[in-house]
Amino acid sequence: DGREYVFHFTSWRKIDGIELDFGSLEGDYYVEVRFFDLELFRGETSREMKTLTLPRPEHYTHRQTHLYRFSLYLERRSSVSISRHPYRFSITPVS
């Protein structure tokens, strides 16, 4: 049941910081969060939301923009329906 979700995005301007919010208030999951090859989090979330802040994130230059990449690996550890209670993953630029 484990799956990896990959998120690529670009920005015209360099991002000063990124805040990640992830979790589910209704289920238990094994989670891995990566920024490019850098592991940001590996562990379990159990009916909770977590927040990580990444100051001055590195980027690749791509066609005069700044390219960023996150990956989220999820394994469900409870019987909760993911379609009724989705796992949230939010990427927010901060300044």
SELUM-194119 format. One record per atom (N, C-alpha, C, O): residue number from 1; x, y, z. Coordinates in nm, 2 decimals, always signed. Example, Ala and Ser with C-alpha at 12.3 -4.5 7.8 and 13.67 -1.06 7.14 Angstrom:
! residues 2
<site 1, <+1.32, -0.57, +0.78>>
<site 1, <+1.23, -0.45, +0.78>>
<site 1, <+1.32, -0.33, +0.78>>
<site 1, <+1.42, -0.33, +0.85>>
<site 2, <+1.28, -0.22, +0.71>>
<site 2, <+1.37, -0.11, +0.71>>
<site 2, <+1.29, +0.00, +0.79>>
<site 2, <+1.34, +0.11, +0.80>>
This chain:
! residues 95
<site 1, <+0.08, -0.12, +0.00>>
<site 1, <+0.00, +0.00, +0.00>>
<site 1, <+0.09, +0.13, +0.00>>
<site 1, <+0.03, +0.24, -0.01>>
<site 2, <+0.22, +0.11, +0.01>>
<site 2, <+0.31, +0.23, +0.01>>
<site 2, <+0.32, +0.30, -0.12>>
<site 2, <+0.33, +0.23, -0.22>>
<site 3, <+0.31, +0.43, -0.12>>
<site 3, <+0.32, +0.51, -0.25>>
<site 3, <+0.41, +0.63, -0.22>>
<site 3, <+0.41, +0.69, -0.12>>
<site 4, <+0.47, +0.67, -0.33>>
<site 4, <+0.55, +0.79, -0.33>>
<site 4, <+0.48, +0.89, -0.42>>
<site 4, <+0.44, +0.86, -0.53>>
<site 5, <+0.47, +1.01, -0.37>>
<site 5, <+0.41, +1.13, -0.44>>
<site 5, <+0.52, +1.23, -0.46>>
<site 5, <+0.59, +1.27, -0.36>>
<site 6, <+0.54, +1.28, -0.58>>
<site 6, <+0.65, +1.37, -0.61>>
<site 6, <+0.59, +1.51, -0.66>>
<site 6, <+0.50, +1.51, -0.74>>
<site 7, <+0.64, +1.61, -0.60>>
<site 7, <+0.59, +1.75, -0.63>>
<site 7, <+0.71, +1.83, -0.68>>
<site 7, <+0.80, +1.86, -0.61>>
<site 8, <+0.70, +1.88, -0.80>>
<site 8, <+0.79, +1.97, -0.86>>
<site 8, <+0.72, +2.11, -0.88>>
<site 8, <+0.60, +2.11, -0.91>>
<site 9, <+0.79, +2.21, -0.85>>
<site 9, <+0.74, +2.35, -0.88>>
<site 9, <+0.85, +2.44, -0.91>>
<site 9, <+0.96, +2.42, -0.86>>
<site 10, <+0.82, +2.55, -0.98>>
<site 10, <+0.92, +2.66, -1.01>>
<site 10, <+0.86, +2.79, -0.96>>
<site 10, <+0.74, +2.81, -0.94>>
<site 11, <+0.96, +2.88, -0.93>>
<site 11, <+0.93, +3.01, -0.89>>
<site 11, <+1.01, +3.11, -0.97>>
<site 11, <+1.13, +3.08, -1.00>>
<site 12, <+0.96, +3.22, -1.01>>
<site 12, <+1.03, +3.33, -1.08>>
<site 12, <+1.14, +3.39, -0.98>>
<site 12, <+1.25, +3.43, -1.03>>
<site 13, <+1.10, +3.39, -0.85>>
<site 13, <+1.20, +3.45, -0.75>>
<site 13, <+1.25, +3.34, -0.66>>
<site 13, <+1.18, +3.24, -0.64>>
<site 14, <+1.36, +3.36, -0.61>>
<site 14, <+1.42, +3.27, -0.51>>
<site 14, <+1.33, +3.27, -0.38>>
<site 14, <+1.29, +3.38, -0.34>>
<site 15, <+1.30, +3.16, -0.33>>
<site 15, <+1.21, +3.15, -0.21>>
<site 15, <+1.30, +3.15, -0.09>>
<site 15, <+1.40, +3.08, -0.07>>
<site 16, <+1.26, +3.24, +0.01>>
<site 16, <+1.33, +3.26, +0.13>>
<site 16, <+1.31, +3.14, +0.23>>
<site 16, <+1.41, +3.11, +0.31>>
<site 17, <+1.20, +3.08, +0.23>>
<site 17, <+1.17, +2.96, +0.32>>
<site 17, <+1.05, +2.89, +0.27>>
<site 17, <+0.97, +2.94, +0.20>>
<site 18, <+1.04, +2.76, +0.31>>
<site 18, <+0.92, +2.68, +0.28>>
<site 18, <+0.87, +2.62, +0.40>>
<site 18, <+0.95, +2.56, +0.48>>
<site 19, <+0.74, +2.62, +0.42>>
<site 19, <+0.68, +2.55, +0.53>>
<site 19, <+0.60, +2.43, +0.48>>
<site 19, <+0.52, +2.45, +0.39>>
<site 20, <+0.62, +2.32, +0.54>>
<site 20, <+0.54, +2.20, +0.50>>
<site 20, <+0.45, +2.16, +0.62>>
<site 20, <+0.49, +2.15, +0.73>>
<site 21, <+0.32, +2.14, +0.59>>
<site 21, <+0.23, +2.09, +0.68>>
<site 21, <+0.18, +1.95, +0.63>>
<site 21, <+0.14, +1.94, +0.51>>
<site 22, <+0.18, +1.85, +0.71>>
<site 22, <+0.14, +1.72, +0.67>>
<site 22, <+0.08, +1.64, +0.78>>
<site 22, <+0.12, +1.65, +0.90>>
<site 23, <-0.01, +1.55, +0.74>>
<site 23, <-0.06, +1.46, +0.84>>
<site 23, <-0.21, +1.43, +0.82>>
<site 23, <-0.27, +1.48, +0.72>>
<site 24, <-0.27, +1.36, +0.91>>
<site 24, <-0.41, +1.32, +0.90>>
<site 24, <-0.47, +1.31, +1.04>>
<site 24, <-0.40, +1.25, +1.13>>
<site 25, <-0.58, +1.37, +1.07>>
<site 25, <-0.64, +1.37, +1.20>>
<site 25, <-0.71, +1.24, +1.23>>
<site 25, <-0.76, +1.21, +1.34>>
<site 26, <-0.72, +1.15, +1.12>>
<site 26, <-0.80, +1.03, +1.13>>
<site 26, <-0.73, +0.90, +1.11>>
<site 26, <-0.79, +0.80, +1.11>>
<site 27, <-0.60, +0.90, +1.09>>
<site 27, <-0.53, +0.78, +1.06>>
<site 27, <-0.39, +0.77, +1.11>>
<site 27, <-0.33, +0.87, +1.16>>
<site 28, <-0.33, +0.66, +1.10>>
<site 28, <-0.19, +0.63, +1.13>>
<site 28, <-0.11, +0.60, +1.01>>
<site 28, <-0.16, +0.51, +0.93>>
<site 29, <+0.01, +0.66, +0.99>>
<site 29, <+0.08, +0.64, +0.87>>
<site 29, <+0.23, +0.64, +0.90>>
<site 29, <+0.28, +0.71, +0.99>>
<site 30, <+0.31, +0.56, +0.82>>
<site 30, <+0.45, +0.58, +0.82>>
<site 30, <+0.48, +0.67, +0.70>>
<site 30, <+0.42, +0.66, +0.59>>
<site 31, <+0.57, +0.77, +0.73>>
<site 31, <+0.59, +0.88, +0.63>>
<site 31, <+0.74, +0.91, +0.61>>
<site 31, <+0.82, +0.90, +0.71>>
<site 32, <+0.78, +0.94, +0.49>>
<site 32, <+0.91, +0.99, +0.46>>
<site 32, <+0.89, +1.11, +0.37>>
<site 32, <+0.82, +1.11, +0.27>>
<site 33, <+0.95, +1.22, +0.41>>
<site 33, <+0.95, +1.35, +0.34>>
<site 33, <+1.09, +1.39, +0.30>>
<site 33, <+1.18, +1.39, +0.38>>
<site 34, <+1.11, +1.41, +0.17>>
<site 34, <+1.24, +1.45, +0.11>>
<site 34, <+1.23, +1.58, +0.03>>
<site 34, <+1.13, +1.61, -0.03>>
<site 35, <+1.34, +1.66, +0.04>>
<site 35, <+1.36, +1.78, -0.04>>
<site 35, <+1.47, +1.74, -0.13>>
<site 35, <+1.59, +1.74, -0.08>>
<site 36, <+1.45, +1.72, -0.26>>
<site 36, <+1.55, +1.67, -0.35>>
<site 36, <+1.60, +1.54, -0.28>>
<site 36, <+1.52, +1.45, -0.26>>
<site 37, <+1.73, +1.52, -0.25>>
<site 37, <+1.78, +1.40, -0.19>>
<site 37, <+1.79, +1.41, -0.03>>
<site 37, <+1.83, +1.32, +0.03>>
<site 38, <+1.75, +1.53, +0.02>>
<site 38, <+1.77, +1.55, +0.16>>
<site 38, <+1.64, +1.50, +0.24>>
<site 38, <+1.53, +1.54, +0.21>>
<site 39, <+1.67, +1.41, +0.33>>
<site 39, <+1.56, +1.36, +0.41>>
<site 39, <+1.52, +1.46, +0.52>>
<site 39, <+1.60, +1.49, +0.60>>
<site 40, <+1.39, +1.50, +0.52>>
<site 40, <+1.35, +1.60, +0.61>>
<site 40, <+1.27, +1.53, +0.73>>
<site 40, <+1.28, +1.58, +0.84>>
<site 41, <+1.21, +1.42, +0.70>>
<site 41, <+1.13, +1.35, +0.81>>
<site 41, <+1.12, +1.21, +0.77>>
<site 41, <+1.09, +1.17, +0.65>>
<site 42, <+1.13, +1.12, +0.87>>
<site 42, <+1.11, +0.98, +0.85>>
<site 42, <+1.05, +0.93, +0.99>>
<site 42, <+1.12, +0.95, +1.09>>
<site 43, <+0.93, +0.88, +0.98>>
<site 43, <+0.87, +0.84, +1.11>>
<site 43, <+0.72, +0.81, +1.09>>
<site 43, <+0.67, +0.80, +0.98>>
<site 44, <+0.65, +0.82, +1.20>>
<site 44, <+0.51, +0.79, +1.20>>
<site 44, <+0.43, +0.92, +1.23>>
<site 44, <+0.48, +1.00, +1.31>>
<site 45, <+0.31, +0.93, +1.17>>
<site 45, <+0.22, +1.03, +1.22>>
<site 45, <+0.09, +0.95, +1.26>>
<site 45, <+0.05, +0.86, +1.19>>
<site 46, <+0.04, +0.99, +1.37>>
<site 46, <-0.07, +0.92, +1.43>>
<site 46, <-0.18, +1.02, +1.47>>
<site 46, <-0.17, +1.08, +1.58>>
<site 47, <-0.28, +1.04, +1.38>>
<site 47, <-0.39, +1.13, +1.41>>
<site 47, <-0.34, +1.27, +1.45>>
<site 47, <-0.38, +1.32, +1.55>>
<site 48, <-0.25, +1.32, +1.37>>
<site 48, <-0.18, +1.45, +1.40>>
<site 48, <-0.14, +1.52, +1.27>>
<site 48, <-0.12, +1.46, +1.17>>
<site 49, <-0.11, +1.65, +1.29>>
<site 49, <-0.06, +1.73, +1.18>>
<site 49, <+0.08, +1.77, +1.23>>
<site 49, <+0.10, +1.81, +1.35>>
<site 50, <+0.18, +1.77, +1.14>>
<site 50, <+0.32, +1.81, +1.17>>
<site 50, <+0.35, +1.93, +1.08>>
<site 50, <+0.30, +1.94, +0.97>>
<site 51, <+0.44, +2.01, +1.13>>
<site 51, <+0.49, +2.13, +1.05>>
<site 51, <+0.64, +2.13, +1.05>>
<site 51, <+0.70, +2.11, +1.15>>
<site 52, <+0.70, +2.14, +0.93>>
<site 52, <+0.84, +2.16, +0.91>>
<site 52, <+0.87, +2.29, +0.84>>
<site 52, <+0.80, +2.32, +0.75>>
<site 53, <+0.98, +2.36, +0.88>>
<site 53, <+1.02, +2.48, +0.81>>
<site 53, <+1.15, +2.46, +0.75>>
<site 53, <+1.25, +2.41, +0.82>>
<site 54, <+1.17, +2.49, +0.63>>
<site 54, <+1.30, +2.48, +0.55>>
<site 54, <+1.34, +2.62, +0.52>>
<site 54, <+1.30, +2.67, +0.42>>
<site 55, <+1.44, +2.67, +0.60>>
<site 55, <+1.49, +2.81, +0.56>>
<site 55, <+1.59, +2.80, +0.44>>
<site 55, <+1.66, +2.71, +0.43>>
<site 56, <+1.58, +2.91, +0.36>>
<site 56, <+1.67, +2.92, +0.25>>
<site 56, <+1.69, +2.79, +0.17>>
<site 56, <+1.80, +2.74, +0.16>>
<site 57, <+1.58, +2.73, +0.11>>
<site 57, <+1.60, +2.61, +0.04>>
<site 57, <+1.68, +2.62, -0.08>>
<site 57, <+1.67, +2.72, -0.15>>
<site 58, <+1.76, +2.52, -0.11>>
<site 58, <+1.84, +2.51, -0.23>>
<site 58, <+1.75, +2.50, -0.35>>
<site 58, <+1.63, +2.45, -0.33>>
<site 59, <+1.80, +2.53, -0.47>>
<site 59, <+1.71, +2.51, -0.59>>
<site 59, <+1.80, +2.48, -0.71>>
<site 59, <+1.92, +2.50, -0.70>>
<site 60, <+1.74, +2.44, -0.81>>
<site 60, <+1.81, +2.43, -0.94>>
<site 60, <+1.76, +2.54, -1.03>>
<site 60, <+1.64, +2.57, -1.02>>
<site 61, <+1.84, +2.59, -1.12>>
<site 61, <+1.79, +2.69, -1.21>>
<site 61, <+1.74, +2.62, -1.33>>
<site 61, <+1.80, +2.53, -1.39>>
<site 62, <+1.62, +2.65, -1.37>>
<site 62, <+1.55, +2.59, -1.49>>
<site 62, <+1.48, +2.69, -1.57>>
<site 62, <+1.38, +2.75, -1.53>>
<site 63, <+1.53, +2.72, -1.69>>
<site 63, <+1.47, +2.82, -1.78>>
<site 63, <+1.44, +2.95, -1.71>>
<site 63, <+1.32, +3.00, -1.72>>
<site 64, <+1.53, +3.00, -1.65>>
<site 64, <+1.53, +3.13, -1.58>>
<site 64, <+1.43, +3.13, -1.46>>
<site 64, <+1.38, +3.24, -1.42>>
<site 65, <+1.40, +3.01, -1.40>>
<site 65, <+1.32, +3.00, -1.28>>
<site 65, <+1.40, +2.92, -1.18>>
<site 65, <+1.51, +2.87, -1.21>>
<site 66, <+1.35, +2.91, -1.06>>
<site 66, <+1.40, +2.83, -0.95>>
<site 66, <+1.32, +2.71, -0.94>>
<site 66, <+1.20, +2.71, -0.91>>
<site 67, <+1.38, +2.59, -0.95>>
<site 67, <+1.31, +2.46, -0.95>>
<site 67, <+1.33, +2.40, -0.81>>
<site 67, <+1.44, +2.39, -0.75>>
<site 68, <+1.22, +2.35, -0.75>>
<site 68, <+1.22, +2.28, -0.62>>
<site 68, <+1.14, +2.15, -0.64>>
<site 68, <+1.06, +2.13, -0.72>>
<site 69, <+1.18, +2.05, -0.55>>
<site 69, <+1.13, +1.92, -0.56>>
<site 69, <+1.11, +1.86, -0.42>>
<site 69, <+1.20, +1.85, -0.34>>
<site 70, <+0.99, +1.81, -0.39>>
<site 70, <+0.96, +1.74, -0.27>>
<site 70, <+0.90, +1.60, -0.30>>
<site 70, <+0.84, +1.59, -0.41>>
<site 71, <+0.93, +1.51, -0.22>>
<site 71, <+0.86, +1.38, -0.23>>
<site 71, <+0.81, +1.33, -0.10>>
<site 71, <+0.87, +1.36, +0.01>>
<site 72, <+0.70, +1.27, -0.11>>
<site 72, <+0.63, +1.22, +0.01>>
<site 72, <+0.60, +1.07, -0.01>>
<site 72, <+0.53, +1.03, -0.10>>
<site 73, <+0.65, +0.99, +0.08>>
<site 73, <+0.62, +0.84, +0.08>>
<site 73, <+0.53, +0.81, +0.19>>
<site 73, <+0.55, +0.85, +0.31>>
<site 74, <+0.42, +0.74, +0.16>>
<site 74, <+0.32, +0.71, +0.26>>
<site 74, <+0.29, +0.56, +0.27>>
<site 74, <+0.27, +0.49, +0.16>>
<site 75, <+0.28, +0.51, +0.39>>
<site 75, <+0.23, +0.37, +0.41>>
<site 75, <+0.12, +0.38, +0.51>>
<site 75, <+0.14, +0.44, +0.62>>
<site 76, <+0.00, +0.34, +0.48>>
<site 76, <-0.11, +0.34, +0.58>>
<site 76, <-0.09, +0.24, +0.68>>
<site 76, <-0.06, +0.12, +0.65>>
<site 77, <-0.11, +0.27, +0.81>>
<site 77, <-0.09, +0.18, +0.92>>
<site 77, <-0.22, +0.16, +1.00>>
<site 77, <-0.22, +0.09, +1.11>>
<site 78, <-0.33, +0.21, +0.95>>
<site 78, <-0.46, +0.19, +1.01>>
<site 78, <-0.56, +0.16, +0.90>>
<site 78, <-0.53, +0.17, +0.78>>
<site 79, <-0.68, +0.13, +0.94>>
<site 79, <-0.78, +0.09, +0.84>>
<site 79, <-0.87, +0.21, +0.80>>
<site 79, <-0.97, +0.19, +0.73>>
<site 80, <-0.83, +0.33, +0.83>>
<site 80, <-0.91, +0.45, +0.80>>
<site 80, <-0.91, +0.46, +0.64>>
<site 80, <-0.82, +0.43, +0.57>>
<site 81, <-1.03, +0.51, +0.59>>
<site 81, <-1.05, +0.53, +0.45>>
<site 81, <-0.97, +0.65, +0.41>>
<site 81, <-1.01, +0.76, +0.45>>
<site 82, <-0.87, +0.64, +0.32>>
<site 82, <-0.80, +0.76, +0.28>>
<site 82, <-0.88, +0.85, +0.18>>
<site 82, <-0.86, +0.97, +0.17>>
<site 83, <-0.99, +0.79, +0.12>>
<site 83, <-1.07, +0.87, +0.03>>
<site 83, <-1.17, +0.95, +0.12>>
<site 83, <-1.21, +1.06, +0.08>>
<site 84, <-1.21, +0.91, +0.24>>
<site 84, <-1.29, +0.98, +0.32>>
<site 84, <-1.21, +1.08, +0.41>>
<site 84, <-1.26, +1.19, +0.45>>
<site 85, <-1.09, +1.04, +0.45>>
<site 85, <-1.01, +1.12, +0.54>>
<site 85, <-0.87, +1.13, +0.47>>
<site 85, <-0.78, +1.06, +0.51>>
<site 86, <-0.85, +1.22, +0.38>>
<site 86, <-0.72, +1.23, +0.30>>
<site 86, <-0.61, +1.27, +0.39>>
<site 86, <-0.62, +1.34, +0.49>>
<site 87, <-0.49, +1.22, +0.35>>
<site 87, <-0.37, +1.27, +0.41>>
<site 87, <-0.33, +1.40, +0.35>>
<site 87, <-0.33, +1.42, +0.23>>
<site 88, <-0.31, +1.50, +0.44>>
<site 88, <-0.28, +1.64, +0.39>>
<site 88, <-0.13, +1.66, +0.37>>
<site 88, <-0.05, +1.62, +0.46>>
<site 89, <-0.10, +1.73, +0.26>>
<site 89, <+0.04, +1.77, +0.24>>
<site 89, <+0.04, +1.91, +0.18>>
<site 89, <-0.01, +1.92, +0.06>>
<site 90, <+0.09, +2.01, +0.25>>
<site 90, <+0.08, +2.15, +0.20>>
<site 90, <+0.22, +2.21, +0.20>>
<site 90, <+0.30, +2.19, +0.29>>
<site 91, <+0.25, +2.27, +0.08>>
<site 91, <+0.38, +2.34, +0.06>>
<site 91, <+0.35, +2.49, +0.05>>
<site 91, <+0.28, +2.53, -0.04>>
<site 92, <+0.40, +2.57, +0.15>>
<site 92, <+0.38, +2.71, +0.15>>
<site 92, <+0.51, +2.79, +0.15>>
<site 92, <+0.59, +2.77, +0.24>>
<site 93, <+0.53, +2.88, +0.05>>
<site 93, <+0.65, +2.97, +0.06>>
<site 93, <+0.63, +3.07, +0.18>>
<site 93, <+0.52, +3.12, +0.20>>
<site 94, <+0.74, +3.09, +0.25>>
<site 94, <+0.73, +3.19, +0.36>>
<site 94, <+0.84, +3.29, +0.33>>
<site 94, <+0.95, +3.27, +0.27>>
<site 95, <+0.82, +3.41, +0.39>>
<site 95, <+0.93, +3.52, +0.37>>
<site 95, <+0.97, +3.57, +0.51>>
<site 95, <+1.05, +3.66, +0.51>>
